Amino acid sequence: MSGKQLRAKMAGDHIIAAPGIYDHMSLLMANEIGFDAHYASGYWGTASAMGEPDVGIAGYSDFIRIFSAFAAKSNAPVIADADTGFGSLANLAHAVKGYERAGIAAMQIEDQGFPKICGHVGQAVSVPADEMIRRLHVSVEARGEGDILLIARTDARRSEGLESAIVRLNQYAENGADILFLEAPQSLDEIAEAAARLSKPLLINAAHGGFTPVLASAEYQKLGVKFVIYPAGAPLAAAQAARNFYADLKAGDANGEGKAHFNFGEMSRLLGMDDVVALQKRHGGV
């Protein structure tokens, strides 16, 4: 799935809601349910693949390995995190080209410094706007005639206030951003004000446990939001289910009596086991 598909969806009247995908099982589940887009988060991709925090430990090689594999199996366009560009402007240009070759539909670039940190931890600080604008100029040049969309994220709401964040995002729109990502607004009024004043489509991060009110996508649409990502809901739910199972197992309950388990046969089907068995039968294999 490329940026062309995502641009076509953007042209419609409805909001685009993208659940977070953090490993291949979560991707298969999202594919099965069906969404307009999927969001590959740096926080959760790093947590799942490396067991490390989202503070710049994972680099371009880690991200492209994880996210290109997602793009290859996704039934919907993949929006992927690219942190602050992975180092120098040359690194950023390399990343734009790599993400596009991988079939990623849109890449998110942040205006934090290095090392970056998750915007909902409450410690993020933005670099001067001119530095982010240079990142956008490099990204536009590296994209060339390609169709990957550029998402400009600002974390300035925390340290500089909403007004500064809105001004920044409109500057980013003037310098090549296709979608504007306001990180960590703290009320519905802030979201509505941003949506009304921004010159390009607004993306909101509905991170469970974060600073932004988490709503159904239809409610964000009423506020003027065009994109909403839900990066944390599935991995947090999965983590709690895993903890419950491990605690029950330790306590002597190996079957998790009374707990909901996903059906093993259904998981095998989602992974393509039926196709493998059918191929083996067609060709006389074991």
Stockholm file with secondary structure:
# STOCKHOLM 1.0

chainA/1-286         MSGKQLRAKMAGDHIIAAPGIYDHMSLLMANEIGFDAHYASGYWGTASAMGEPDVGIAGYSDFIRIFSAFAAKSNAPVIADADTGFGSLANLAHAVKGYERAGIAAMQIEDQGFPKICGHVGQAVSVPADEMIRRLHVSVEARGEGDILLIARTDARRSEGLESAIVRLNQYAENGADILFLEAPQSLDEIAEAAARLSKPLLINAAHGGFTPVLASAEYQKLGVKFVIYPAGAPLAAAQAARNFYADLKAGDANGEGKAHFNFGEMSRLLGMDDVVALQKRHGGV
#=GR chainA/1-286 SS CCHHHHHHHHTSSSCEEEEEECSHHHHHHHHHHCCSCEEECHHHHHHHHHCCCTTTCSCHHHHHHHHHHHHHHCSSCEEEECTTCSSSHHHHHHHHHHHHHTTCSEEEEECBCSSCCCTTTTCCCBCCHHHHHHHHHHHHHHHTTCCCEEEEEECHHHHHCHHHHHHHHHHHHHTTCSEEEECCCCSHHHHHHHHHHCSSCEEEECCTTSSSCCCCHHHHHHTTCSEEEECSHHHHHHHHHHHHHHHHHHTTCTTCTTCCCCCHHHHHHHTTHHHHHHHHHHTTCC
#=GC SS_cons         CCHHHHHHHHTSSSCEEEEEECSHHHHHHHHHHCCSCEEECHHHHHHHHHCCCTTTCSCHHHHHHHHHHHHHHCSSCEEEECTTCSSSHHHHHHHHHHHHHTTCSEEEEECBCSSCCCTTTTCCCBCCHHHHHHHHHHHHHHHTTCCCEEEEEECHHHHHCHHHHHHHHHHHHHTTCSEEEECCCCSHHHHHHHHHHCSSCEEEECCTTSSSCCCCHHHHHHTTCSEEEECSHHHHHHHHHHHHHHHHHHTTCTTCTTCCCCCHHHHHHHTTHHHHHHHHHHTTCC
//
